[in-house]
Amino acid sequence: MPFLSNETKMPHRNDLTAADLGHTAYYAARWVNSKGEPGPWCAITGSIVS
């Protein structure tokens, strides 16, 4: 999975193109604390682009 961004607040917006319609986008996320220490990865989530 390519890295998308570091976010400081929710929600995250990922702009896709018309060519992505009907494809499945997969995401994984994890928190990083103020010391830069990452937490565990969440379950990978998929959603069909519509």
HUJO-V469066 format. One line per field, one symbol per residue. ss: DSSP state (2 for helix, 1 for strand, 0 for the rest). phi: phi as a letter, one per 20 degrees, with the letter a starting at -180 (. if undefined). psi: psi as a letter, one per 40 degrees, with the letter a starting at -180 (. if undefined). Layout:
ss->???
phi->???
psi->???
This chain:
ss->00000000000000000222000111100001000001000000111100
phi->.ffeaeddbeeedcfddffegnededccbbecffenefefffffdcbffc
psi->hihdihieiiihhhhiideeheihhiiiiiihieeehiaiiiihhihhh.
